[in-house]
Amino acid sequence: MEALAKNKMGDIVAQDFRTAAVFSKYGLDFCCGGQRSVEDAAAKKGVALDPLVTELEDVLNAKGGENIDFSAWPSDLLVSYIVKTHHRYVREKTPVLLAYLNKVARVHGERHPELIEVNRLFEECALDLGHHLEKEERILFPFIEALEESKSHQEKPETPTFGTVKNPISMMVHEHEAEGDRFERIKELTNNYTVPDDACSTYRVSFDMLREFEQDLHKHIHLENNILFPKSIKLEESLH
C-alpha cells in the first residue's frame, strides 16, 4: 500500500486506465496533475489515503475489462489515435454544446445566474481548444511523427525551428493546465453538474454533455501529458 501511495497518479493510470475512475471519484486530477504522487494529491485535496489506495489496488488486481496499454504504443500511433479519437470528439461536440449552453443561459439565466458564467467559460474553452488542436496537428505532432520516421531509418532528425520537442510540449502542457482550471471552475459553479428541480430537458442534456466532455478531455490530456509527451522527449534524446 505504501509503495502505491508513492507512485505518480499519471503512471498508475498509464498502467491501467480503469484507475482513472477511482481518481475521478475522489476529485483528484490525474491528467494535468499526473506528476503528483497519490499521497501528495490526497493530502492536498483532503482525501483519506487508505480507502483511496485500497480502491486503486482492487482495480489493479481485478482481471478482465478493457485496458489498452497505450504506453506500449509508438509515438506516431498514439498521435494518430489522439487526433482521430479525442480531437475529432472535441470538434464534433463543441458546436452542439455551445448551442445548448447558450440556450440554457438565455432561458434560465435569470433564475440561475451561474449558467451565464458557465456559458462564458465554455465559449472560452471552445476558442482556446480550437487553437490548441491546430498547434498540435500543424507543429508538434508532425515533428513527433518525423522522430519515429528517423528512428525507423536510423537517421538523425533535422533540428526544428522550435529547437527541441520540449518547447512546444511545455506550451501544450501549460494550455492543458488552463483547461483543467477552467473545468474545475465549471464544476464548482454547477455543483458537479447537478441540475436543479426546475431544469428542463435541454438543461439536463447540457450538463450531461458537459460532464462527458470533461471526462473525454481528462483522457485526452492524460494520453498526452503522461504518455505521449514523455515518450517523445525520450525518443528525441535517443536520436542525438
CYANA upper distance limits for C-alpha pairs under 8 A (distance plus 0.5 A):
  1 MET  CA      5 ALA  CA      6.85
  1 MET  CA     53 VAL  CA      6.98
  1 MET  CA     54 THR  CA      7.98
  1 MET  CA     57 GLU  CA      8.37
  2 GLU  CA      6 LYS  CA      7.07
  3 ALA  CA      7 ASN  CA      7.26
  4 LEU  CA     38 VAL  CA      8.03
  4 LEU  CA     53 VAL  CA      7.60
  5 ALA  CA     37 SER  CA      7.20
  5 ALA  CA     38 VAL  CA      5.42
  5 ALA  CA     39 GLU  CA      5.64
  5 ALA  CA     49 LEU  CA      8.36
  5 ALA  CA     53 VAL  CA      7.12
  6 LYS  CA     37 SER  CA      5.95
  6 LYS  CA     38 VAL  CA      6.65
  6 LYS  CA     39 GLU  CA      6.82
  7 ASN  CA     11 ASP  CA      7.58
  7 ASN  CA     12 ILE  CA      7.56
  7 ASN  CA     37 SER  CA      5.66
  7 ASN  CA     38 VAL  CA      6.66
  8 LYS  CA     12 ILE  CA      7.00
  8 LYS  CA     34 GLY  CA      6.79
  8 LYS  CA     35 GLN  CA      5.91
  8 LYS  CA     36 ARG  CA      5.79
  8 LYS  CA     37 SER  CA      4.52
  8 LYS  CA     38 VAL  CA      6.52
  9 MET  CA     13 VAL  CA      6.80
  9 MET  CA     30 PHE  CA      5.92
  9 MET  CA     33 GLY  CA      8.18
  9 MET  CA     34 GLY  CA      5.43
  9 MET  CA     35 GLN  CA      7.01
  9 MET  CA     36 ARG  CA      6.75
  9 MET  CA     37 SER  CA      6.25
  9 MET  CA     38 VAL  CA      6.19
 10 GLY  CA     14 ALA  CA      6.52
 10 GLY  CA     30 PHE  CA      6.08
 10 GLY  CA     31 CYS  CA      6.95
 10 GLY  CA     33 GLY  CA      8.17
 10 GLY  CA     34 GLY  CA      4.47
 10 GLY  CA     35 GLN  CA      6.53
 10 GLY  CA     36 ARG  CA      8.35
 10 GLY  CA    222 HIS  CA      7.51
 10 GLY  CA    226 ASN  CA      5.99
 11 ASP  CA     15 GLN  CA      6.70
 11 ASP  CA     34 GLY  CA      7.89
 11 ASP  CA     35 GLN  CA      8.48
 11 ASP  CA    226 ASN  CA      7.42
 12 ILE  CA     16 ASP  CA      6.86
 12 ILE  CA     17 PHE  CA      8.35
 12 ILE  CA     19 THR  CA      7.66
 13 VAL  CA     17 PHE  CA      5.19
 13 VAL  CA     18 ARG  CA      7.69
 13 VAL  CA     19 THR  CA      6.13
 13 VAL  CA     20 ALA  CA      6.34
 13 VAL  CA     30 PHE  CA      7.96
 14 ALA  CA     69 ASP  CA      7.83
 14 ALA  CA     70 PHE  CA      7.56
 14 ALA  CA     71 SER  CA      6.92
 14 ALA  CA    223 LEU  CA      8.36
 14 ALA  CA    226 ASN  CA      7.60
 14 ALA  CA    227 ILE  CA      7.43
 15 GLN  CA     69 ASP  CA      7.32
 15 GLN  CA     71 SER  CA      8.08
 16 ASP  CA     60 LEU  CA      7.39
 16 ASP  CA     67 ASN  CA      6.57
 16 ASP  CA     68 ILE  CA      8.24
 16 ASP  CA     69 ASP  CA      7.86
 17 PHE  CA     67 ASN  CA      6.75
 17 PHE  CA     68 ILE  CA      8.19
 18 ARG  CA     22 VAL  CA      8.20
 18 ARG  CA     59 VAL  CA      7.31
 18 ARG  CA     67 ASN  CA      7.51
 19 THR  CA     23 PHE  CA      7.09
 19 THR  CA     56 LEU  CA      6.57
 19 THR  CA     59 VAL  CA      6.85
 19 THR  CA     60 LEU  CA      7.85
 20 ALA  CA     24 SER  CA      6.60
 20 ALA  CA     30 PHE  CA      7.59
 21 ALA  CA     25 LYS  CA      6.56
 22 VAL  CA     26 TYR  CA      7.10
 22 VAL  CA     52 LEU  CA      8.04
 22 VAL  CA     55 GLU  CA      7.42
 22 VAL  CA     56 LEU  CA      7.12
 23 PHE  CA     27 GLY  CA      6.72
 23 PHE  CA     28 LEU  CA      5.52
 23 PHE  CA     29 ASP  CA      7.49
 23 PHE  CA     30 PHE  CA      7.16
 24 SER  CA     28 LEU  CA      6.19
 24 SER  CA     29 ASP  CA      7.58
 24 SER  CA     30 PHE  CA      8.42
 26 TYR  CA     47 VAL  CA      7.59
 26 TYR  CA     52 LEU  CA      8.28
 27 GLY  CA     45 LYS  CA      8.39
 28 LEU  CA     41 ALA  CA      7.26
 28 LEU  CA     42 ALA  CA      7.89
 28 LEU  CA     45 LYS  CA      7.89
 29 ASP  CA     33 GLY  CA      5.71
 29 ASP  CA     34 GLY  CA      7.36
 30 PHE  CA     34 GLY  CA      4.93
 30 PHE  CA    218 HIS  CA      8.32
 30 PHE  CA    222 HIS  CA      7.60
 31 CYS  CA    218 HIS  CA      6.27
 31 CYS  CA    219 LYS  CA      7.79
 31 CYS  CA    221 ILE  CA      6.13
 31 CYS  CA    222 HIS  CA      4.81
 31 CYS  CA    225 ASN  CA      7.34
 31 CYS  CA    226 ASN  CA      7.73
 32 CYS  CA    173 VAL  CA      8.14
 32 CYS  CA    176 HIS  CA      7.08
 32 CYS  CA    177 GLU  CA      6.16
 32 CYS  CA    180 GLY  CA      7.21
 32 CYS  CA    221 ILE  CA      7.42
 32 CYS  CA    222 HIS  CA      7.68
 32 CYS  CA    225 ASN  CA      7.61
 34 GLY  CA    222 HIS  CA      8.00
 34 GLY  CA    225 ASN  CA      8.22
 34 GLY  CA    226 ASN  CA      7.16
 35 GLN  CA    226 ASN  CA      8.31
 36 ARG  CA     40 ASP  CA      6.88
 36 ARG  CA     41 ALA  CA      6.63
 37 SER  CA     41 ALA  CA      6.62
 38 VAL  CA     42 ALA  CA      6.57
 39 GLU  CA     43 ALA  CA      6.56
 39 GLU  CA     49 LEU  CA      6.98
 40 ASP  CA     44 LYS  CA      6.67
 41 ALA  CA     45 LYS  CA      6.75
 42 ALA  CA     46 GLY  CA      6.34
 42 ALA  CA     47 VAL  CA      5.21
 42 ALA  CA     48 ALA  CA      7.22
 42 ALA  CA     49 LEU  CA      6.66
 43 ALA  CA     47 VAL  CA      6.66
 43 ALA  CA     48 ALA  CA      8.26
 43 ALA  CA     49 LEU  CA      8.27
 47 VAL  CA     52 LEU  CA      8.31
 48 ALA  CA     52 LEU  CA      7.17
 49 LEU  CA     53 VAL  CA      6.62
 50 ASP  CA     54 THR  CA      6.58
 51 PRO  CA     55 GLU  CA      6.67
 52 LEU  CA     56 LEU  CA      6.83
 53 VAL  CA     57 GLU  CA      6.60
 54 THR  CA     58 ASP  CA      6.69
 55 GLU  CA     59 VAL  CA      6.84
 56 LEU  CA     60 LEU  CA      6.69
 57 GLU  CA     61 ASN  CA      6.47
 58 ASP  CA     62 ALA  CA      6.52
 69 ASP  CA     73 TRP  CA      7.87
 70 PHE  CA     78 LEU  CA      7.87
 70 PHE  CA    223 LEU  CA      8.27
 70 PHE  CA    227 ILE  CA      7.99
 71 SER  CA    227 ILE  CA      6.40
 71 SER  CA    228 LEU  CA      8.43
 73 TRP  CA     77 LEU  CA      6.85
 73 TRP  CA     78 LEU  CA      6.86
 74 PRO  CA     78 LEU  CA      6.97
 74 PRO  CA    148 GLU  CA      8.23
 75 SER  CA     79 VAL  CA      6.70
 75 SER  CA    144 ILE  CA      7.34
 75 SER  CA    145 GLU  CA      7.55
 75 SER  CA    148 GLU  CA      7.43
 75 SER  CA    228 LEU  CA      6.62
 75 SER  CA    231 LYS  CA      7.36
 75 SER  CA    232 SER  CA      7.02
 76 ASP  CA     80 SER  CA      6.82
 76 ASP  CA    144 ILE  CA      7.14
 76 ASP  CA    145 GLU  CA      5.43
 76 ASP  CA    148 GLU  CA      6.99
 77 LEU  CA     81 TYR  CA      6.70
 78 LEU  CA     82 ILE  CA      6.57
 78 LEU  CA    228 LEU  CA      7.26
 79 VAL  CA     83 VAL  CA      6.71
 79 VAL  CA    141 PHE  CA      6.96
 79 VAL  CA    145 GLU  CA      8.28
 79 VAL  CA    228 LEU  CA      8.21
 80 SER  CA     84 LYS  CA      6.57
 81 TYR  CA     85 THR  CA      6.24
 81 TYR  CA     86 HIS  CA      8.28
 82 ILE  CA     86 HIS  CA      5.70
 82 ILE  CA     87 HIS  CA      6.88
 82 ILE  CA    220 HIS  CA      7.42
 82 ILE  CA    223 LEU  CA      8.30
 83 VAL  CA     87 HIS  CA      5.19
 83 VAL  CA     88 ARG  CA      6.84
 83 VAL  CA    137 GLU  CA      8.38
 84 LYS  CA     88 ARG  CA      6.02
 85 THR  CA     89 TYR  CA      6.64
 86 HIS  CA     90 VAL  CA      6.78
 86 HIS  CA    216 ASP  CA      7.62
 86 HIS  CA    217 LEU  CA      8.10
 86 HIS  CA    220 HIS  CA      6.44
 87 HIS  CA     91 ARG  CA      6.85
 87 HIS  CA    133 LEU  CA      7.30
 88 ARG  CA     92 GLU  CA      6.60
 89 TYR  CA     93 LYS  CA      6.48
 90 VAL  CA     94 THR  CA      6.17
 90 VAL  CA    213 PHE  CA      8.26
 91 ARG  CA     95 PRO  CA      7.93
 91 ARG  CA    130 GLY  CA      8.33
 92 GLU  CA     96 VAL  CA      8.02
 93 LYS  CA     97 LEU  CA      6.58
 93 LYS  CA    213 PHE  CA      8.28
 94 THR  CA     98 LEU  CA      6.50
 94 THR  CA    126 ALA  CA      6.88
 95 PRO  CA     99 ALA  CA      6.76
 96 VAL  CA    100 TYR  CA      6.87
 97 LEU  CA    101 LEU  CA      6.53
 97 LEU  CA    206 SER  CA      7.10
 97 LEU  CA    209 MET  CA      7.47
 97 LEU  CA    210 LEU  CA      7.85
 98 LEU  CA    102 ASN  CA      6.51
 98 LEU  CA    119 ASN  CA      8.04
 98 LEU  CA    122 PHE  CA      7.76
 98 LEU  CA    123 GLU  CA      7.32
 99 ALA  CA    103 LYS  CA      6.74
100 TYR  CA    104 VAL  CA      6.66
100 TYR  CA    202 THR  CA      7.30
100 TYR  CA    203 TYR  CA      8.28
100 TYR  CA    206 SER  CA      6.38
101 LEU  CA    105 ALA  CA      6.49
101 LEU  CA    115 LEU  CA      8.26
101 LEU  CA    118 VAL  CA      8.36
101 LEU  CA    119 ASN  CA      6.05
101 LEU  CA    203 TYR  CA      8.36
101 LEU  CA    206 SER  CA      6.74
102 ASN  CA    106 ARG  CA      6.65
102 ASN  CA    119 ASN  CA      6.60
103 LYS  CA    107 VAL  CA      6.63
104 VAL  CA    108 HIS  CA      6.11
104 VAL  CA    109 GLY  CA      7.57
104 VAL  CA    115 LEU  CA      7.79
104 VAL  CA    202 THR  CA      7.50
104 VAL  CA    203 TYR  CA      6.37
104 VAL  CA    206 SER  CA      8.49
105 ALA  CA    109 GLY  CA      5.01
105 ALA  CA    113 PRO  CA      8.28
105 ALA  CA    115 LEU  CA      5.58
105 ALA  CA    116 ILE  CA      5.67
105 ALA  CA    119 ASN  CA      7.18
106 ARG  CA    116 ILE  CA      8.31
108 HIS  CA    112 HIS  CA      6.38
108 HIS  CA    113 PRO  CA      8.29
108 HIS  CA    115 LEU  CA      8.01
109 GLY  CA    113 PRO  CA      5.18
109 GLY  CA    114 GLU  CA      7.67
109 GLY  CA    115 LEU  CA      6.13
109 GLY  CA    116 ILE  CA      6.37
113 PRO  CA    117 GLU  CA      7.77
114 GLU  CA    118 VAL  CA      6.76
114 GLU  CA    189 LEU  CA      6.54
114 GLU  CA    190 THR  CA      7.94
115 LEU  CA    119 ASN  CA      6.52
115 LEU  CA    189 LEU  CA      8.46
115 LEU  CA    190 THR  CA      8.47
116 ILE  CA    120 ARG  CA      6.77
117 GLU  CA    121 LEU  CA      6.60
118 VAL  CA    122 PHE  CA      6.70
118 VAL  CA    186 ILE  CA      6.34
118 VAL  CA    189 LEU  CA      7.60
118 VAL  CA    190 THR  CA      8.45
119 ASN  CA    123 GLU  CA      6.68
120 ARG  CA    124 GLU  CA      6.89
121 LEU  CA    125 CYS  CA      6.70
121 LEU  CA    182 ARG  CA      7.39
121 LEU  CA    186 ILE  CA      7.87
122 PHE  CA    126 ALA  CA      6.52
123 GLU  CA    127 LEU  CA      6.85
124 GLU  CA    128 ASP  CA      6.57
125 CYS  CA    129 LEU  CA      6.26
125 CYS  CA    179 GLU  CA      7.34
125 CYS  CA    182 ARG  CA      8.11
126 ALA  CA    130 GLY  CA      6.55
127 LEU  CA    131 HIS  CA      7.10
128 ASP  CA    132 HIS  CA      6.59
129 LEU  CA    133 LEU  CA      6.57
130 GLY  CA    134 GLU  CA      6.95
131 HIS  CA    135 LYS  CA      6.84
132 HIS  CA    136 GLU  CA      6.87
132 HIS  CA    172 MET  CA      7.92
132 HIS  CA    175 GLU  CA      8.05
133 LEU  CA    137 GLU  CA      6.62
134 GLU  CA    138 ARG  CA      6.41
135 LYS  CA    139 ILE  CA      6.01
135 LYS  CA    140 LEU  CA      7.32
136 GLU  CA    140 LEU  CA      5.34
136 GLU  CA    141 PHE  CA      6.01
136 GLU  CA    172 MET  CA      8.36
137 GLU  CA    141 PHE  CA      5.83
137 GLU  CA    142 PRO  CA      7.27
138 ARG  CA    142 PRO  CA      7.03
139 ILE  CA    143 PHE  CA      7.18
140 LEU  CA    144 ILE  CA      6.88
140 LEU  CA    165 VAL  CA      7.83
140 LEU  CA    168 PRO  CA      6.83
140 LEU  CA    169 ILE  CA      7.97
141 PHE  CA    145 GLU  CA      6.72
142 PRO  CA    146 ALA  CA      6.64
143 PHE  CA    147 LEU  CA      6.70
143 PHE  CA    160 PRO  CA      8.34
143 PHE  CA    165 VAL  CA      8.21
144 ILE  CA    148 GLU  CA      7.07
144 ILE  CA    165 VAL  CA      8.30
144 ILE  CA    232 SER  CA      6.92
145 GLU  CA    149 GLU  CA      6.80
146 ALA  CA    150 SER  CA      6.62
146 ALA  CA    157 PRO  CA      7.85
147 LEU  CA    151 LYS  CA      6.71
147 LEU  CA    157 PRO  CA      6.81
147 LEU  CA    232 SER  CA      8.46
147 LEU  CA    235 LEU  CA      7.59
147 LEU  CA    236 GLU  CA      7.06
148 GLU  CA    152 SER  CA      6.76
148 GLU  CA    235 LEU  CA      8.28
149 GLU  CA    153 HIS  CA      6.88
150 SER  CA    154 GLN  CA      6.24
150 SER  CA    155 GLU  CA      5.36
150 SER  CA    156 LYS  CA      6.70
150 SER  CA    157 PRO  CA      6.19
150 SER  CA    239 LEU  CA      8.43
151 LYS  CA    155 GLU  CA      6.78
151 LYS  CA    156 LYS  CA      8.36
151 LYS  CA    239 LEU  CA      7.56
155 GLU  CA    239 LEU  CA      8.05
156 LYS  CA    239 LEU  CA      6.26
156 LYS  CA    240 HIS  CA      7.05
157 PRO  CA    239 LEU  CA      7.67
159 THR  CA    163 GLY  CA      6.63
159 THR  CA    164 THR  CA      7.75
160 PRO  CA    164 THR  CA      7.30
162 PHE  CA    167 ASN  CA      7.14
162 PHE  CA    168 PRO  CA      7.89
163 GLY  CA    167 ASN  CA      7.80
164 THR  CA    168 PRO  CA      8.49
165 VAL  CA    169 ILE  CA      6.77
165 VAL  CA    232 SER  CA      7.98
165 VAL  CA    233 ILE  CA      7.00
165 VAL  CA    236 GLU  CA      7.86
166 LYS  CA    170 SER  CA      6.46
166 LYS  CA    233 ILE  CA      7.02
167 ASN  CA    171 MET  CA      7.09
168 PRO  CA    172 MET  CA      6.68
169 ILE  CA    173 VAL  CA      6.62
169 ILE  CA    229 PHE  CA      7.15
170 SER  CA    174 HIS  CA      6.77
171 MET  CA    175 GLU  CA      6.82
172 MET  CA    176 HIS  CA      6.63
173 VAL  CA    177 GLU  CA      6.79
173 VAL  CA    225 ASN  CA      7.17
174 HIS  CA    178 ALA  CA      6.98
175 GLU  CA    179 GLU  CA      6.96
176 HIS  CA    180 GLY  CA      6.71
176 HIS  CA    221 ILE  CA      7.24
177 GLU  CA    181 ASP  CA      6.67
178 ALA  CA    182 ARG  CA      6.69
179 GLU  CA    183 PHE  CA      6.73
180 GLY  CA    184 GLU  CA      6.74
181 ASP  CA    185 ARG  CA      6.93
182 ARG  CA    186 ILE  CA      6.90
183 PHE  CA    187 LYS  CA      6.57
183 PHE  CA    214 GLU  CA      7.59
184 GLU  CA    188 GLU  CA      6.81
185 ARG  CA    189 LEU  CA      6.71
186 ILE  CA    190 THR  CA      6.64
186 ILE  CA    192 ASN  CA      8.48
187 LYS  CA    191 ASN  CA      6.25
187 LYS  CA    192 ASN  CA      5.02
187 LYS  CA    193 TYR  CA      6.72
188 GLU  CA    192 ASN  CA      6.76
190 THR  CA    194 THR  CA      6.48
190 THR  CA    195 VAL  CA      8.07
193 TYR  CA    207 PHE  CA      6.05
193 TYR  CA    208 ASP  CA      7.88
193 TYR  CA    210 LEU  CA      8.29
193 TYR  CA    211 ARG  CA      7.20
194 THR  CA    207 PHE  CA      8.12
195 VAL  CA    199 ALA  CA      6.70
195 VAL  CA    203 TYR  CA      7.89
195 VAL  CA    204 ARG  CA      6.83
195 VAL  CA    207 PHE  CA      7.84
199 ALA  CA    203 TYR  CA      6.07
199 ALA  CA    204 ARG  CA      7.01
200 CYS  CA    204 ARG  CA      6.96
201 SER  CA    205 VAL  CA      6.61
202 THR  CA    206 SER  CA      6.45
203 TYR  CA    207 PHE  CA      6.98
204 ARG  CA    208 ASP  CA      6.74
205 VAL  CA    209 MET  CA      6.55
206 SER  CA    210 LEU  CA      6.55
207 PHE  CA    211 ARG  CA      6.62
208 ASP  CA    212 GLU  CA      6.74
209 MET  CA    213 PHE  CA      6.46
210 LEU  CA    214 GLU  CA      6.76
211 ARG  CA    215 GLN  CA      6.80
212 GLU  CA    216 ASP  CA      6.71
213 PHE  CA    217 LEU  CA      6.62
214 GLU  CA    218 HIS  CA      6.69
215 GLN  CA    219 LYS  CA      7.04
216 ASP  CA    220 HIS  CA      6.59
217 LEU  CA    221 ILE  CA      6.50
218 HIS  CA    222 HIS  CA      6.47
219 LYS  CA    223 LEU  CA      6.72
220 HIS  CA    224 GLU  CA      7.08
221 ILE  CA    225 ASN  CA      6.31
221 ILE  CA    226 ASN  CA      8.46
222 HIS  CA    226 ASN  CA      5.92
222 HIS  CA    227 ILE  CA      7.69
223 LEU  CA    227 ILE  CA      5.76
223 LEU  CA    228 LEU  CA      6.57
224 GLU  CA    228 LEU  CA      5.17
224 GLU  CA    229 PHE  CA      6.07
225 ASN  CA    229 PHE  CA      6.07
225 ASN  CA    230 PRO  CA      7.80
226 ASN  CA    230 PRO  CA      7.09
227 ILE  CA    231 LYS  CA      6.55
228 LEU  CA    232 SER  CA      6.54
229 PHE  CA    233 ILE  CA      6.77
230 PRO  CA    234 LYS  CA      6.79
231 LYS  CA    235 LEU  CA      6.63
232 SER  CA    236 GLU  CA      6.65
233 ILE  CA    237 GLU  CA      6.75
234 LYS  CA    238 SER  CA      6.63
235 LEU  CA    239 LEU  CA      7.04
236 GLU  CA    240 HIS  CA      7.38
